[in-house]
Amino acid sequence: MAEDVNVSDLSDEERSERLAKLLSLIELMRPSVQADGGDLVLISADVAAGVIEVQLQGACSSCAVSSSTLQGGVERILKGRLDWVTEVIGSLDDEIDFESSAALGHGGYVPRQ
């Protein structure tokens, strides 16, 4: 459940801490997405309101299960591990070419913290 926090109630330190935890968690998830020739990118983060926007890129943008990856994976993990996250907005970027997509990485899983 998200914390009931007024935007002005967050100190700069709290905002920095939330952003650092979010970035760390996204870095933990990226190898799983990269294993399939894609990538997961943080587009924006309103750490006070709890609204996070991410984007699937590369092969993941054209994958039939990309919406499941966003909702069942990314959103579930972010909301489950960061109690202040209220909404995860996901989008797809189909602009990346095959070679760039293939170079993004391989292997991985999201370990439990």
C-alpha positions as CSV (number, residue, x, y, z in Angstrom):
1,M,0.0,0.0,0.0
2,A,1.4,3.4,-0.9
3,E,2.3,5.9,1.7
4,D,0.0,8.9,2.1
5,V,2.6,11.6,1.7
6,N,2.1,15.2,0.6
7,V,4.5,16.2,-2.2
8,S,6.0,18.9,0.0
9,D,6.5,16.5,2.9
10,L,9.4,14.7,1.1
11,S,12.9,16.0,1.8
12,D,15.5,16.1,-0.9
13,E,17.2,13.2,0.9
14,E,13.9,11.1,0.8
15,R,13.5,11.9,-2.9
16,S,17.1,10.9,-3.6
17,E,16.7,7.7,-1.6
18,R,13.5,6.7,-3.5
19,L,15.1,7.4,-6.9
20,A,18.2,5.4,-5.9
21,K,16.1,2.4,-4.9
22,L,14.0,2.6,-8.1
23,L,17.1,2.8,-10.3
24,S,18.7,-0.1,-8.5
25,L,15.5,-2.2,-8.9
26,I,15.3,-1.4,-12.7
27,E,19.0,-2.4,-13.0
28,L,18.1,-5.8,-11.4
29,M,15.3,-6.3,-13.9
30,R,17.1,-5.3,-17.1
31,P,19.1,-8.5,-17.6
32,S,15.9,-10.5,-17.8
33,V,14.6,-8.3,-20.6
34,Q,18.0,-8.1,-22.3
35,A,18.1,-11.9,-22.4
36,D,15.3,-11.7,-25.0
37,G,17.1,-9.0,-27.1
38,G,15.3,-6.0,-25.6
39,D,15.9,-3.5,-22.8
40,L,14.0,-1.8,-20.0
41,V,14.4,2.0,-19.7
42,L,13.2,4.4,-17.1
43,I,11.5,7.3,-18.9
44,S,10.4,9.3,-15.9
45,A,9.8,9.0,-12.1
46,D,7.7,11.2,-9.9
47,V,8.9,9.8,-6.6
48,A,6.6,12.0,-4.6
49,A,3.4,11.0,-6.5
50,G,4.6,7.5,-7.0
51,V,4.1,7.5,-10.8
52,I,6.8,5.7,-12.8
53,E,7.1,5.5,-16.6
54,V,9.2,2.8,-18.2
55,Q,9.7,1.7,-21.8
56,L,10.4,-1.7,-23.4
57,Q,12.8,-1.4,-26.3
58,G,14.3,-3.7,-28.9
59,A,12.8,-7.1,-29.5
60,C,10.6,-6.7,-26.5
61,S,8.6,-3.9,-28.2
62,S,7.3,-6.3,-30.8
63,C,6.9,-9.3,-28.6
64,A,3.4,-10.7,-28.2
65,V,3.8,-10.8,-24.4
66,S,5.2,-7.3,-23.9
67,S,2.0,-6.1,-22.1
68,S,2.3,-9.1,-19.8
69,T,6.0,-8.2,-19.2
70,L,5.0,-4.7,-18.3
71,Q,2.0,-5.5,-16.1
72,G,2.8,-8.9,-14.7
73,G,6.5,-8.3,-14.3
74,V,7.7,-4.8,-14.2
75,E,4.6,-3.2,-12.5
76,R,4.2,-6.1,-10.1
77,I,7.9,-6.0,-9.0
78,L,8.0,-2.2,-8.7
79,K,4.7,-2.0,-6.7
80,G,5.6,-5.0,-4.6
81,R,9.1,-3.8,-3.6
82,L,8.6,0.0,-3.4
83,D,5.5,0.7,-1.3
84,W,5.4,4.3,-2.5
85,V,4.8,3.4,-6.2
86,T,1.2,4.0,-7.1
87,E,1.2,3.8,-10.9
88,V,3.5,2.3,-13.5
89,I,3.0,3.5,-17.1
90,G,4.5,1.3,-19.7
91,S,5.2,2.1,-23.4
92,L,7.0,0.4,-26.3
93,D,9.8,1.7,-28.5
94,D,9.9,-0.1,-31.8
95,E,12.5,2.3,-33.3
96,I,15.6,0.3,-32.4
97,D,17.0,-1.9,-35.1
98,F,17.8,-5.6,-34.8
99,E,21.6,-5.2,-34.5
100,S,21.3,-2.6,-31.7
101,S,18.7,-4.8,-30.0
102,A,20.9,-7.9,-30.2
103,A,23.8,-5.9,-28.7
104,L,21.9,-5.0,-25.5
105,G,22.8,-8.0,-23.5
106,H,21.9,-11.5,-22.4
107,G,21.0,-13.6,-19.5
108,G,19.7,-12.8,-16.0
109,Y,16.9,-12.9,-13.5
110,V,15.5,-10.7,-10.8
111,P,16.8,-12.0,-7.4
112,R,14.7,-11.5,-4.3
113,Q,15.9,-8.8,-2.0
